[in-house]
Amino acid sequence: MQESKILLIDSDNYKCSILFNDLKSIPYAHVNVVTNLLDLPNLLTKMSPDVVVFNYHSHQTESLTLC
């Protein structure tokens, strides 16, 4: 089975690490993490994610606008 490429974008390092560890337990998932939006353009030149998870717990709607 081909690895799914998952990109996790989250400004909260602690909550991000919890989700990251859960996703890494899936044997067919390759997970990349961005906690600083300034790093996002560089990462996107190196990967093309199948799924993007963005601040999945956030109530701050302006975070998506900043991205």
ABEGO torsion letter per residue (X at the ends): XBBBBBBBBBABAAAAAAAAAAAAABAABBBBBBABAAAAAAAAAABBBABBBBGAABABAAAAAAX
